[in-house]
């Protein structure tokens, strides 16, 4: 995952000093015994951690549906480049000190790196909240698919959904390497759900029909998110 869209962040403003690098995102998938307590910790420690790894934005998402295990959270950071994302020292002294403040039982199940392949103009501020429908997609026509997503976003905006946005990511790690993750983001779950209600409408159905021929849906997640740090 910035979305008004995701997760993407006003990347052009935030990372304007990077001329040719492609923005990247890292995500920790965590299962916690007390997810709400974990979110509280992320609120208090997120800024220090994000600054220590030179991230532009940091946030936490709590899965609502589609999770692999109960209590699933996604702790994410956006970076100006893959060099910054992959080169970040996630075990530096500041991170270790902040993690030592966390008393919640939890398991870090995986860490993934994503390329931001279809960004959206947006600005994240600390404390912003939003809901996402994230879908893992397999396609051998990524350019055509992203073009369709952009047309869907334009059609949505023209039909009362200007607060819904789309971001495209490409997995660089894990079993989904080479696949995409599409993030449909809205200000809250009700608005994301309202958009899904319209996918069979006269303005959305033709584009959805095009998608069926160029991509395979693999897994969907719904989650509620909060920004815990922004360099803006």
Secondary structure, 3 states (H helix, E strand, C coil): CCCCCCCCCCHHHHCCCCCCCCCEEEEEEEEECCHHHHHHHHHHHHHHHHHHCCCCEEEEEEEEECCCCCCEEEEEEEECCHHHHHHCCCCCHHHHHHHCCCCCCEEEEEEEEEEEEECCCCCCCCCCEEEEEEEEEECCCHHHHHHHHHHHHHHHHHCCCCCCEEEEEEECCCCCCCCEEEEEEECCHHHHHHHHHCCCCCCCHHHHHHHHCCCEEEEEEEEEEEEEEECC
